Amino acid sequence: MEQPSYYSTLTADVRYDKRLKPNEKLLFSEITALSNKRGYCNASNNYFAQLYDVTTATASNWVNHLKDRGYIDVEMIYDGKQIKERRIFVNSNPIKENLNTPKEKVGYPIKENLKGGIKKKFKENNTSKNNTSKNKQLEEDFEKLWKLYPRKEGKKKAFEAYKRAIKNGTTNKEIQTGIVNYLTQIRVQRTNKQYIKQGSTWFTGECWNDEYNVAQERSPVNPKTVPSSAPAERTVADLEREQRESRRDAFPMQYKNHPEWFNEETIKNILEEFPELREKVAEIDRARATSDSNTA
């Protein structure tokens, strides 16, 4: 995304809010500049992270804090089942302290003509039907990720953390990539199951932003990671078998429903590890080609 040439705005409410960090105020100003063109800002957390040389998690926290303070509204735009983009609207009526009644959220994106005029955008309430549909889609997407995760404990907390992350702009692809990298590290380091993070811990900590050791070289087994009550060979073999079967069983459905999650190199590596899936993948590709031909 190109850096905007438009001017930015830093309102007094934001400028003198002592609860905001200096960089959060700077981010607010950047959002107003990016809102000049379309009336809203559709920059991703990754864009902000690169712009300010911070992690994606830090940028996500800044956006979330501005939202919690009422200075911005965040709206997710869906394309079928997938999130197409996140739109950030600047509020002209931020939350005030000790306010007992709910505020009416009103966005005030700067007009594209740059004449300085500010228009109010009243956000329509989503219907109950749309909310139900979105919640159902969130549950379905989370279930696919949960099936892939190696230690399925704390599902309820994990789902709440997942919803917050999606709302703040994290994509399913980012989370899925994080899980795959974590699984690879577990396999490379031969991590014992008791030292694998619980699902609730991993999702709450937004661990998809962590850096994982995904090198193919296998490190020696550390005896300290294997319970003394079981032979090291059997414990490691059992864990690797479970992880391998989980990834193998999950891949066909993921590839069928979310082909955008996988590039050619990833598919090649998966098929090298699971050659028994080659026919299934070929079948999915043929069905997809037939469908595309019929709709052409």
N, C-alpha and C positions, 0 to 999 in steps of 0.2 A: 504494500500500500504506500502510495506516494505521500510525502509530508505536505500538509496543506499550506497554501500561501495566504490564506485568509487570516484576519486578525482574530484574537481570542478574547474571552471575557472572564474576569475574575470578580464575581459579585461580592459585596460586603459581607453577606452571610457566610460565605465560604472563607473569605480572607481573614475574618476575625474569629472563626470557629477554632477554639483551642484544642478541641478533641481531634481535629484533623492533623495528620502529619504534613510537613511541608511538601513532600512529594505528592500527597493526595490532592493538595490544593493545585499543584502544578498539573496533575492529571485532569482535574476538573476543567482547568483552562484549556488543555489540549482537546478535551471532548467538545467544548463549545466551538473551537475552531473547526473540528472535523464535522460539526453539525451544520455548518454554513451551506454546504453543497446540497444536501438532501433533506435537511430539517431534522436529522438524527445522525448519530455516530454508529457506524457498523464495524469499527475496528475490533480485532480480537485481542485476547489477553497476550497472545504471543507477539502481536504488533507492539503493544505497550511495553512488554518485557524487553524487546530489542531496542525500542526507542530510549528507554531509561536504564538499560544495561542491568536489569534485575531478573530474577527468576519469574517464570509464568505464574507460580503460586503467589508470589508477592504482588504482581500486577492484579491477579484475581482478588486478593484481599483488599487492595486499594479500591477497586471498583465496588466490591461488596460493602465496604465501609461508607463510601459515598452514597450508595443506595440506602443503607440502614439509616443514615443521617437525613435522608429525604431529598438530597440534592439532585439525584438522577432517578429515572425509572428504567428498568430493563425489560425488554420484550423479546421473546424468542419467536422467530418466524420459521414455520415448518414447511417442508416440501414433501408431502406425503408423510412418511414415517420418520424422515430425517430432518434435523435442524439445518435450515438453509443459512440463516444468519442471526446474529444478535443485534438488536437495535437499542441504542442508549439515548434516552430523551432527557434533556436538561429541565429541571423543575423550576418554576418561578415562585413556588410557594413551599419552601422546605419546611421540615418538621421543626416546631418550636418547643422549647423546654416547658414542661408542666402543662402541656395541652391535653385536656381531658377528653376531647372529642376527636374523632378521626379527621384527618385533613383530606381535602379534595386534591388529588394529585393532578397537577396541570403542567404539561410540558411547555417549554417556550423555545423551540428550535429557531435559530437565526435564519432569516430568509436568504435564498440564494442570490437575490438581487443586490445584497450587501448595502442596502440603503439605510441600514441601522434599525429597521423596523423589526419588532419582535411579535410573533403571533402566538396565541395560546392554542395548544392542541389538547383537546379533551379526549382522553383515552376511553374508548367504549369498554364497558364491562363484558368479559367473556360470558357466553351463555353456559348454563349448566352442562349442556351437551358437549360443548367444546372442551370444558374442563375435564369432563369424564373421559373423553377421547384421549386427551393429552396424558392424563394420569395412567390410563391403560397402556399407552405406548411407552411411557417411562417404565412401568412395571415389566413390560415385555423385554425392553432393551436391557434392563437391569438383570433379569433372569438369565439372559444369554451370557452376560459378563460373570454373573455369580456361578454359573455352571462351569465356567472356565477357571475360576479362582481356586487355588489348591487347598485352602483351609477354610471350610465353610462354617464359621462361627461368628455370631453377632450379626445375623442377617438384617434384623430390623434397623440397627444403628447404621449399618453399611448402606442400606437403601436411603435413609435420611441424608447421609453424607453425599450419596450419589445425586440425589435430587438437587441439593444445594450446589453441587459442582456444575451440573448441567445448566441450572438457572444462571450461574455466574459466567457461563460461556465455554466451559470445558466440553469437548466433544466425546462421543462414545468411542471414536477411533483412538483418541489420545489415551483413554482409560484402557481400552483393549490392548493397545501397544504396550502400555505399562505392565499389564498383567503378563503378557507374553514374555517381555524382558525379564520380569521377576521369575517366571517359571524357568527361563533359560539359566538365570543365575543359580537358582536352586539346583538345577540339574548339573551345572558345571561345578558347583561347590559341594555337591552331594549333601545338601543341608538336611538334617533330620527333621521330621515332621513337627516335633515339639518346638523347634526354633523358627518355624515358618510363622509369619504374622497372621493373627486372626483376621478374618475378613473385615470386621468392624474397625480394627486398628488400621488396616491398610487403606480403606476407603476414607475414614475420618482424617487420616494424616495426608490425604491426597498424594499417596506414594507413587502414583504414575509419573510424578515430576522428578522422582529420584533417579540417580544414575546407577545402572546395574552392570555387573560384570557378565557380559554376554559372549566372552571369548570362548572358542570351541575347545581349547585345551582343558582337560579335566584335572582338577587339583587332587592331591592325595586325600584319602579319607582321614579326617581328624577324629581320633578315638574318643575325644571329649564330647563330640556331638552325637555319639551313639550310646544309648542306654546300656549299662553294664549287664542288664538282665537279658539282653538279646545279642546274638552274634552279629558283628558289624556287617558281614556280607549279606545276611538275610534282611536286616533292617534297611540298608541302602537299596537293595534290590526291590524290596516291597514298595518303598517310596517312589523309586524311579518308574516302576511299572504302573503305579496309580497315576502319576503325573502324565506319563506317556499315553495311557489309555484315555485319560480325560481330554488331553489335547487332540488326540486322534478322533475321538467321538464327537467333539465339539466342532471340528473344522468344517465338515461337509455342510452343516446347517448354516454356519457363519458365512461360508463362501457363497452359498446359494442366496441368502437374504441380504448380505452386505459385501458384495464383490469389491466395493470401493475401499474396504479395509485392507486389501492385499495387493501388493505390486507383484510384478513378474518374478523378481528375485525371491520374495517371501514364499510364493507358491512353489517355486522350484526347490527351495530348501525343505519345505514341508513334505513334498512328494518324494524327495530323496530320503527323508526320515521315515515316511510312511508310504512305501511303494504300493501297498494294498489299496490306497485311495486313488490311484491314477485313473482307474475305470470310472469311479464315481465322479471325479472331477470332470473327466471327458464327457460323461453323461450330462452333467449340469451345463457345461459349455455348449453342447449340442442343443439342449433345450432352450438355452438363452439365445442362441443363434437363430433357431426356428422362430422364437417369439419376436425377435427383432425383425426378421424377414417378413413376418405376417403383418407387423405394424408399420412397415416401411411404405 
